[in-house]
Amino acid sequence: IASLDVPPEPARLVRFSPDGRYLAASFVLDDGNQLLVWDVEASTVALEISTDFQPNAVAFGGFASGDPLVAAGMTSGAVRLYELPSGRQRIETHADQGWKLLAIDPAGETLVSAVSRDPEVVVYDTATGAELRRLVPRAPVVSFDWSAEGRLLAGGCADFSICIWDTQASWGEWYLEGHQGQPVQLEFSPHKPILASFGWDSTVRLWDV
């Protein structure tokens, strides 16, 4: 289908956008980290970030509304949000020190950012970069996923629980219990109110949310 030019080092992260049009890959090179985002249909590079990028801090969003975005965490602790396919930087958040975990809602209106070892989630407006609120789960968040319609945000926590926030109920929260290890990967069903979680306890659990 396509042949894409890449650096000589193995990729640390490879991720498709929800519509399959864009492919992001991050690399750790001798002269600094690098993020490449390709427009697969056109076989061109839509975005390139070098040197101060956190190699695992990448998130796509906004594809449900036709406003595709990609977020990237910087080593400074800030988060930058870029528009696709232009690659234009839209916002840069203030710097919270630490390694970032990022997620953008399907409509592209809200960016959430968690910092490693810190039990706090910062919610940003993707249009302005303004901080909207801070969520305080009972343990640091190690994984994120948004439901398909963007109402629910799931966060896997370091205490083995999963926190669910309801954006239409003033970000009210509840917890799912059962894993005996950290739930490091979460995935909402695109068609049913079901959340799948994979934990370090070597189990995959399905939850009715």
Backbone as numpy.savetxt, mean C-alpha at the origin, in Angstrom:
# Nx Ny Nz CAx CAy CAz Cx Cy Cz
4.90 -10.95 -24.81 4.07 -9.74 -24.81 4.93 -8.50 -24.81
5.94 -8.48 -23.90 6.81 -7.30 -23.78 8.13 -7.70 -23.17
9.17 -6.93 -23.45 10.48 -7.11 -22.84 10.87 -5.77 -22.22
11.08 -5.77 -20.90 11.35 -4.54 -20.17 12.79 -4.54 -19.69
13.47 -3.41 -19.86 14.85 -3.28 -19.41 14.87 -3.05 -17.90
15.70 -3.81 -17.19 15.78 -3.72 -15.73 17.23 -3.61 -15.31
17.50 -3.12 -14.07 18.86 -3.10 -13.55 19.41 -4.52 -13.38
20.71 -4.66 -13.17 21.32 -6.00 -13.09 21.04 -6.74 -11.79
20.47 -6.10 -10.78 20.22 -6.74 -9.50 18.80 -7.32 -9.44
18.56 -8.35 -8.61 17.21 -8.91 -8.47 16.24 -7.88 -7.89
14.99 -7.95 -8.28 13.98 -7.04 -7.77 13.61 -7.41 -6.34
13.44 -6.40 -5.47 13.00 -6.64 -4.11 11.47 -6.75 -4.04
10.79 -6.09 -4.96 9.33 -6.07 -4.98 8.88 -5.99 -6.43
7.85 -6.76 -6.78 7.22 -6.67 -8.10 5.72 -6.65 -7.88
5.02 -5.65 -8.43 3.59 -5.50 -8.15 2.86 -4.91 -9.34
1.77 -5.56 -9.76 0.91 -5.04 -10.81 -0.13 -4.09 -10.21
-0.55 -3.12 -11.00 -1.70 -2.29 -10.64 -2.97 -3.13 -10.76
-4.08 -2.72 -10.12 -5.31 -3.53 -10.17 -5.82 -3.82 -11.57
-5.59 -2.91 -12.52 -6.08 -3.15 -13.88 -5.07 -3.85 -14.77
-3.88 -4.14 -14.22 -2.86 -4.85 -14.97 -2.08 -4.01 -15.95
-2.37 -2.70 -16.01 -1.69 -1.87 -17.00 -0.28 -1.51 -16.56
-0.07 -1.30 -15.25 1.22 -0.84 -14.75 1.89 -1.93 -13.91
3.21 -1.96 -13.99 4.01 -2.90 -13.21 5.09 -2.12 -12.49
5.14 -2.26 -11.16 6.16 -1.60 -10.34 7.19 -2.62 -9.89
8.45 -2.23 -9.89 9.52 -3.09 -9.40 10.55 -2.22 -8.70
11.05 -2.69 -7.55 12.06 -1.93 -6.82 13.35 -2.73 -6.75
14.46 -1.99 -6.73 15.79 -2.60 -6.77 16.69 -1.90 -5.75
17.59 -2.67 -5.13 18.62 -2.13 -4.25 19.94 -2.24 -5.00
20.49 -1.08 -5.38 21.71 -1.03 -6.19 22.86 -0.46 -5.37
24.07 -0.59 -5.89 25.25 -0.09 -5.18 25.18 1.42 -4.96
24.58 2.14 -5.91 24.53 3.60 -5.80 23.18 4.11 -5.29
22.34 3.22 -4.72 21.07 3.65 -4.13 19.91 2.80 -4.62
18.77 2.99 -3.98 17.56 2.24 -4.34 16.89 2.85 -5.57
16.12 2.03 -6.27 15.46 2.50 -7.48 14.08 1.87 -7.59
13.09 2.69 -7.97 11.75 2.22 -8.27 11.45 2.52 -9.73
10.99 1.51 -10.46 10.56 1.68 -11.84 9.10 1.27 -11.94
8.29 2.09 -12.61 6.91 1.76 -12.91 6.74 1.80 -14.42
6.39 0.65 -15.00 6.22 0.57 -16.45 4.74 0.65 -16.83
4.48 1.31 -17.93 3.21 1.19 -18.62 3.35 -0.03 -19.52
2.77 -1.16 -19.11 3.00 -2.41 -19.82 2.43 -2.37 -21.22
1.28 -1.71 -21.39 0.65 -1.64 -22.71 1.55 -0.92 -23.72
2.22 0.14 -23.24 3.07 0.93 -24.13 4.54 0.50 -24.09
4.89 -0.41 -23.14 6.28 -0.85 -22.95 7.21 0.34 -22.69
6.73 1.29 -21.89 7.52 2.47 -21.55 7.57 2.64 -20.04
8.57 3.39 -19.57 8.70 3.69 -18.15 7.83 4.91 -17.84
6.83 4.74 -16.97 5.96 5.85 -16.59 6.53 6.64 -15.41
7.36 5.99 -14.58 7.90 6.65 -13.39 9.20 5.98 -13.00
10.18 6.81 -12.63 11.46 6.30 -12.12 11.87 7.14 -10.92
12.15 6.48 -9.79 12.61 7.15 -8.58 13.92 6.49 -8.16
14.90 7.29 -7.81 16.20 6.75 -7.44 16.65 7.27 -6.08
17.58 6.60 -5.50 18.40 6.93 -4.32 17.66 6.92 -2.99
16.60 7.71 -2.79 16.04 7.86 -1.44 14.72 7.14 -1.26
14.52 6.06 -2.01 13.26 5.33 -2.00 13.35 4.10 -1.09
12.29 3.83 -0.29 12.22 2.61 0.51 11.77 1.45 -0.39
12.56 0.41 -0.57 12.31 -0.56 -1.63 11.02 -1.38 -1.50
10.42 -1.43 -0.30 9.19 -2.22 -0.14 7.96 -1.35 0.06
8.10 -0.04 -0.02 6.99 0.87 0.27 6.38 1.39 -1.02
5.49 0.59 -1.62 4.83 0.94 -2.88 3.37 0.56 -2.80
2.48 1.41 -3.31 1.06 1.08 -3.34 0.40 1.73 -4.55
-0.50 1.00 -5.21 -1.33 1.53 -6.27 -2.72 1.83 -5.73
-3.44 2.75 -6.39 -4.82 3.04 -6.02 -5.47 3.97 -7.01
-6.76 4.22 -6.81 -7.49 5.17 -7.64 -7.98 4.60 -8.95
-7.83 3.30 -9.19 -8.19 2.74 -10.49 -9.70 2.60 -10.66
-10.44 2.52 -9.55 -11.89 2.41 -9.64 -12.53 3.69 -10.15
-11.85 4.81 -9.95 -12.40 6.11 -10.35 -11.75 6.66 -11.61
-10.81 5.90 -12.20 -10.11 6.39 -13.39 -9.04 7.41 -13.08
-8.59 7.45 -11.82 -7.55 8.39 -11.40 -6.37 7.60 -10.84
-5.63 6.86 -11.70 -4.60 5.96 -11.20 -3.44 6.69 -10.52
-3.04 6.15 -9.36 -1.99 6.75 -8.55 -1.04 5.66 -8.07
0.18 6.06 -7.78 1.13 5.18 -7.11 1.81 5.97 -6.00
1.90 5.36 -4.83 2.55 5.99 -3.68 3.87 5.30 -3.41
4.85 6.09 -2.97 6.18 5.56 -2.68 6.68 6.17 -1.38
7.20 5.32 -0.50 7.79 5.79 0.75 9.26 6.16 0.54
9.65 7.28 1.13 11.02 7.77 1.02 11.82 7.44 2.28
13.14 7.37 2.15 13.97 7.10 3.32 13.91 8.24 4.33
13.48 9.42 3.91 13.31 10.55 4.83 12.12 10.35 5.76
11.25 9.38 5.43 10.03 9.17 6.20 8.81 9.78 5.55
8.99 10.58 4.50 7.86 11.17 3.77 7.29 10.14 2.79
6.07 10.42 2.32 5.44 9.61 1.28 5.12 10.53 0.10
5.48 10.09 -1.10 5.16 10.85 -2.31 4.09 10.11 -3.10
3.19 10.90 -3.68 2.10 10.35 -4.47 2.25 10.85 -5.89
2.22 9.91 -6.86 2.43 10.25 -8.27 1.21 9.85 -9.09
0.93 10.67 -10.12 -0.15 10.38 -11.04 0.36 9.55 -12.20
-0.49 8.65 -12.68 -0.17 7.82 -13.85 -1.17 8.10 -14.97
-0.71 8.12 -16.22 0.61 7.71 -16.71 1.66 8.82 -16.76
1.32 10.04 -16.32 2.24 11.18 -16.51 3.48 11.09 -15.63
3.37 10.42 -14.45 4.48 10.40 -13.51 4.63 11.68 -12.73
3.65 12.59 -12.83 3.72 13.87 -12.11 3.51 13.66 -10.62
4.38 14.29 -9.80 4.21 14.21 -8.36 3.06 15.09 -7.93
2.11 14.51 -7.18 0.96 15.27 -6.72 1.19 15.85 -5.33
1.61 15.03 -4.39 1.81 15.50 -3.01 3.05 14.84 -2.42
3.55 15.42 -1.34 4.55 14.79 -0.47 4.14 15.07 0.96
3.98 14.02 1.75 3.54 14.17 3.13 4.72 14.61 4.00
4.39 14.99 5.24 5.45 15.28 6.20 6.16 13.98 6.55
7.33 14.09 7.13 8.18 12.93 7.38 7.89 12.33 8.75
7.46 11.07 8.77 7.39 10.25 9.98 8.47 9.20 9.84
9.45 9.22 10.73 10.59 8.32 10.59 10.17 6.86 10.72
10.78 6.01 9.90 10.52 4.58 9.97 10.16 4.02 8.61
10.18 2.70 8.51 9.84 2.01 7.27 8.35 2.01 7.08
7.89 2.30 5.87 6.49 2.56 5.60 5.74 1.34 5.06
4.47 1.28 5.44 3.49 0.38 4.84 2.37 1.27 4.32
2.03 1.15 3.02 1.13 2.09 2.37 -0.05 1.39 1.72
-1.18 2.11 1.63 -2.34 1.62 0.89 -3.18 2.82 0.45
-3.66 2.78 -0.80 -4.55 3.81 -1.35 -5.90 3.16 -1.62
-6.98 3.85 -1.26 -8.31 3.28 -1.47 -8.61 3.20 -2.97
-9.55 2.32 -3.36 -9.82 2.13 -4.79 -10.23 3.39 -5.54
-10.90 4.33 -4.86 -11.32 5.56 -5.52 -10.19 6.57 -5.62
-9.07 6.34 -4.93 -7.94 7.25 -4.99 -8.11 8.50 -4.17
-8.97 8.47 -3.16 -9.23 9.65 -2.34 -8.44 9.66 -1.04
-8.05 8.48 -0.57 -7.46 8.36 0.76 -6.20 7.49 0.71
-5.13 7.98 1.33 -3.88 7.26 1.49 -3.69 6.96 2.96
-3.36 5.72 3.30 -3.04 5.38 4.68 -1.58 4.94 4.75
-0.94 5.29 5.86 0.48 5.02 6.04 0.72 4.55 7.46
1.38 3.42 7.60 1.77 2.92 8.91 3.29 2.88 8.98
3.83 3.09 10.17 5.27 3.08 10.39 5.62 1.84 11.20
6.67 1.14 10.80 7.08 -0.06 11.51 7.32 0.23 12.99
6.86 -0.69 13.83 7.05 -0.65 15.29 6.25 0.46 15.96
5.38 1.16 15.22 4.60 2.25 15.79 3.11 1.93 15.62
2.35 1.75 16.72 0.93 1.40 16.59 0.08 2.60 16.23
0.28 3.15 15.05 -0.47 4.32 14.60 -0.55 4.28 13.08
-1.72 4.64 12.55 -1.95 4.70 11.11 -2.37 6.12 10.78
-1.67 6.75 9.83 -1.97 8.13 9.44 -2.81 8.10 8.16
-3.90 8.87 8.14 -4.80 8.93 7.00 -4.64 10.28 6.32
-4.36 10.28 5.00 -4.12 11.50 4.24 -5.16 11.68 3.14
-5.42 12.93 2.80 -6.21 13.30 1.63 -5.27 13.29 0.42
-5.59 12.48 -0.59 -4.68 12.37 -1.73 -4.71 13.60 -2.63
-5.73 14.44 -2.51 -5.79 15.64 -3.34 -4.89 16.74 -2.82
-4.79 16.85 -1.49 -4.07 17.97 -0.89 -2.86 17.55 -0.08
-2.80 16.28 0.33 -1.74 15.84 1.22 -2.02 16.14 2.67
-3.20 16.70 2.99 -3.53 17.05 4.36 -3.75 15.79 5.19
-3.29 15.83 6.43 -3.54 14.73 7.35 -4.98 14.82 7.85
-5.76 13.75 7.65 -7.17 13.75 8.02 -7.40 13.23 9.43
-6.67 12.21 9.80 -6.82 11.63 11.14 -5.70 10.65 11.40
-5.59 10.25 12.67 -4.65 9.20 13.06 -5.43 8.10 13.76
-5.24 6.88 13.28 -5.89 5.72 13.86 -4.89 5.02 14.78
-5.38 4.49 15.89 -4.48 3.88 16.87 -4.96 2.46 17.16
-4.54 1.49 16.32 -4.84 0.09 16.63 -4.05 -0.33 17.87
-4.39 -1.51 18.38 -3.77 -1.92 19.65 -2.36 -2.49 19.47
-1.91 -2.65 18.24 -0.54 -3.12 17.96 -0.13 -2.57 16.60
1.17 -2.49 16.31 1.63 -2.02 15.00 1.04 -2.83 13.86
0.79 -2.17 12.73 0.19 -2.81 11.57 1.30 -3.35 10.66
1.12 -4.59 10.18 2.13 -5.23 9.34 1.60 -5.52 7.94
0.30 -5.31 7.69 -0.27 -5.53 6.37 -1.56 -4.73 6.25
-1.92 -4.38 5.00 -3.12 -3.60 4.71 -3.86 -4.21 3.53
-5.18 -3.98 3.47 -5.94 -4.12 2.23 -7.25 -3.36 2.36
-7.70 -2.79 1.24 -8.99 -2.10 1.15 -10.01 -3.03 0.53
-11.26 -2.94 0.98 -12.34 -3.66 0.31 -12.59 -3.02 -1.05
-13.23 -3.76 -1.95 -13.37 -3.33 -3.35 -14.11 -2.01 -3.49
-15.11 -1.76 -2.64 -15.87 -0.52 -2.72 -15.25 0.60 -1.88
-14.17 0.29 -1.15 -13.44 1.30 -0.39 -14.03 1.63 0.95
-15.02 0.86 1.42 -15.62 1.18 2.72 -14.78 0.67 3.87
-14.23 -0.55 3.75 -13.50 -1.17 4.85 -12.00 -1.18 4.57
-11.23 -0.91 5.62 -9.78 -1.04 5.58 -9.39 -2.09 6.61
-8.64 -3.10 6.17 -8.16 -4.14 7.08 -6.68 -3.93 7.35
-6.29 -4.12 8.60 -4.89 -4.02 8.98 -4.48 -5.21 9.82
-3.53 -6.00 9.32 -3.00 -7.09 10.11 -2.05 -6.55 11.17
-2.21 -6.97 12.41 -1.47 -6.38 13.53 -0.42 -7.32 14.09
0.57 -6.73 14.73 1.70 -7.49 15.27 1.29 -8.39 16.42
0.11 -8.16 17.04 -0.35 -9.03 18.13 -1.19 -10.19 17.60
-1.13 -10.43 16.26 -1.77 -11.55 15.57 -3.24 -11.29 15.23
-3.80 -10.17 15.64 -5.19 -9.85 15.33 -5.26 -9.10 14.00
-6.50 -8.91 13.50 -6.75 -8.10 12.31 -7.74 -7.02 12.70
-7.37 -5.77 12.47 -8.25 -4.64 12.76 -9.01 -4.27 11.49
-10.32 -4.06 11.62 -11.16 -3.62 10.51 -11.70 -2.24 10.84
-11.42 -1.27 9.96 -11.98 0.08 10.11 -13.10 0.28 9.09
-14.20 0.89 9.52 -15.33 1.19 8.66 -15.34 2.70 8.39
-14.97 3.08 7.17 -14.85 4.51 6.85 -16.20 5.21 6.82
-17.30 4.45 6.69 -18.62 5.06 6.66 -19.26 5.11 8.04
-18.53 4.69 9.05 -19.02 4.74 10.43 -17.98 5.43 11.31
-17.52 6.60 10.81 -16.54 7.42 11.54 -15.27 6.64 11.88
-14.88 5.74 10.96 -13.67 4.93 11.13 -13.75 4.07 12.40
-14.98 3.64 12.74 -15.12 2.70 13.84 -14.35 1.42 13.55
-13.88 0.75 14.59 -13.02 -0.41 14.40 -13.52 -1.62 15.18
-13.20 -2.81 14.65 -13.38 -4.05 15.39 -12.25 -4.99 15.00
-12.11 -6.09 15.75 -10.97 -6.97 15.57 -11.41 -8.40 15.25
-10.62 -9.07 14.42 -10.78 -10.48 14.11 -9.67 -11.25 14.81
-10.02 -12.28 15.56 -9.05 -13.05 16.34 -8.99 -14.49 15.84
-7.82 -15.08 15.88 -7.69 -16.48 15.51 -6.29 -16.89 15.10
-5.55 -15.99 14.43 -4.19 -16.35 14.01 -3.28 -16.52 15.23
-2.32 -17.42 15.09 -1.28 -17.63 16.11 0.06 -17.07 15.65
0.04 -16.29 14.60 1.22 -15.59 14.08 0.74 -14.33 13.38
1.66 -13.46 13.04 1.26 -12.19 12.43 0.57 -12.43 11.08
-0.58 -11.78 10.84 -1.26 -11.87 9.53 -0.58 -10.94 8.54
0.35 -11.47 7.76 1.24 -10.64 6.96 0.72 -10.36 5.56
-0.38 -11.00 5.17 -0.98 -10.71 3.87 -2.49 -10.79 3.98
-3.17 -9.74 3.45 -4.62 -9.65 3.50 -5.15 -9.42 2.09
-6.34 -9.97 1.82 -6.94 -9.79 0.49 -8.46 -9.89 0.62
-9.16 -8.77 0.30 -10.62 -8.79 0.25 -11.07 -9.43 -1.05
-12.17 -10.18 -0.97 -12.80 -10.68 -2.19 -13.36 -9.50 -2.97
-13.21 -9.47 -4.31 -13.76 -8.36 -5.09 -15.27 -8.40 -5.22
-15.91 -9.54 -4.86 -17.34 -9.68 -5.11 -18.17 -10.02 -3.87
-17.53 -10.50 -2.79 -18.27 -10.90 -1.60 -17.63 -10.28 -0.36
-18.40 -10.15 0.75 -17.85 -9.57 1.98 -16.98 -10.58 2.73
-15.90 -11.00 2.08 -15.00 -12.00 2.65 -13.58 -11.45 2.62
-12.87 -11.62 3.71 -11.46 -11.25 3.80 -10.63 -12.52 3.98
-9.60 -12.68 3.16 -8.64 -13.77 3.32 -7.40 -13.23 4.01
-6.84 -14.01 4.92 -5.62 -13.59 5.62 -4.64 -14.76 5.68
-3.37 -14.46 5.41 -2.30 -15.44 5.55 -1.42 -15.01 6.71
-1.16 -15.93 7.65 -0.36 -15.60 8.82 0.93 -16.40 8.89
1.85 -15.91 9.73 3.10 -16.65 9.96 2.85 -17.96 10.70
1.59 -18.22 11.12 1.25 -19.52 11.71 0.96 -20.56 10.63
1.26 -20.21 9.36 1.09 -21.12 8.21 -0.37 -21.51 7.99
-1.26 -20.58 8.28 -2.68 -20.81 7.99 -3.21 -19.68 7.12
-4.19 -20.03 6.29 -4.98 -19.05 5.55 -6.39 -19.10 6.11
-6.90 -17.95 6.53 -8.22 -17.89 7.15 -9.14 -17.01 6.30
-10.40 -17.41 6.22 -11.42 -16.64 5.51 -12.39 -16.09 6.55
-12.67 -14.78 6.44 -13.50 -14.09 7.44 -14.71 -13.47 6.75
-15.88 -13.62 7.41 -17.08 -12.93 6.97 -17.07 -11.55 7.62
-16.88 -10.50 6.79 -16.79 -9.15 7.33 -18.04 -8.33 7.04
